[in-house]
Amino acid sequence: MANTIKSTSDYEIMIGEQIRRLRISYGIDQLQLASAANISVGAVKNLEGGKGSSLKSLIMVLRTLKAEQWLNTLSPETSVSPMQILRDLKLKEPRSRVSRSRNV
């Protein structure tokens, strides 16, 4: 299976389509969404059309559509810190002593 690299435009279109499907599932039109999200209809049209939109508009739309949890998938919280694992390993390892011969 080949790995295809998507362009920024591809991602904008993909996100716009997801927003549109979500809006339609709520049974509201673009004007109603814009009004509820307190943004312009043009911003909703741009977002859904993959023509660029502000991050603020995206967040406001996601909140209005009760899809804010989608934002958490962008940067999931780590439950284990790699640095803490290293610190824990160092604490568990017994200290080794280096023996040197003494010249008396």
Backbone hydrogen bonds, N-H to C=O, Kabsch-Sander energy under -0.5 kcal/mol:
donor,donor_aa,acceptor,acceptor_aa,energy
4,T,2,A,-0.6
6,K,4,T,-0.6
11,Y,7,S,-1.9
12,E,8,T,-2.5
13,I,9,S,-2.5
14,M,10,D,-2.5
15,I,11,Y,-2.8
16,G,12,E,-2.3
17,E,13,I,-2.5
18,Q,14,M,-1.8
19,I,15,I,-2.5
20,R,16,G,-2.5
21,R,17,E,-2.5
22,L,18,Q,-2.2
23,R,19,I,-2.7
24,I,20,R,-2.7
25,S,21,R,-2.2
26,Y,22,L,-1.2
26,Y,23,R,-0.6
27,G,24,I,-1.2
28,I,23,R,-1.6
33,L,29,D,-2.3
34,A,30,Q,-2.8
35,S,31,L,-2.3
36,A,32,Q,-2.6
37,A,33,L,-2.6
38,N,34,A,-0.8
38,N,35,S,-0.5
39,I,34,A,-2.4
44,V,40,S,-1.6
45,K,41,V,-2.8
46,N,42,G,-2.7
47,L,43,A,-2.4
48,E,44,V,-2.9
49,G,45,K,-2.2
50,G,46,N,-0.5
50,G,47,L,-1.0
51,K,46,N,-2.6
58,L,54,S,-2.0
59,I,55,L,-2.5
60,M,56,K,-2.4
61,V,57,S,-2.4
62,L,58,L,-2.7
63,R,59,I,-2.5
64,T,60,M,-2.1
65,L,61,V,-2.3
66,K,63,R,-1.4
67,A,62,L,-3.4
70,W,67,A,-1.8
71,L,68,E,-1.7
72,N,68,E,-0.6
72,N,69,Q,-0.7
73,T,69,Q,-0.7
73,T,70,W,-1.0
74,L,71,L,-1.3
75,S,71,L,-0.6
85,I,81,S,-1.9
86,L,82,P,-1.8
87,R,83,M,-2.2
88,D,84,Q,-2.6
89,L,85,I,-2.2
90,K,86,L,-2.0
91,L,87,R,-1.7
92,K,88,D,-1.5
93,E,89,L,-1.5
99,S,97,R,-0.6
104,V,102,R,-0.8
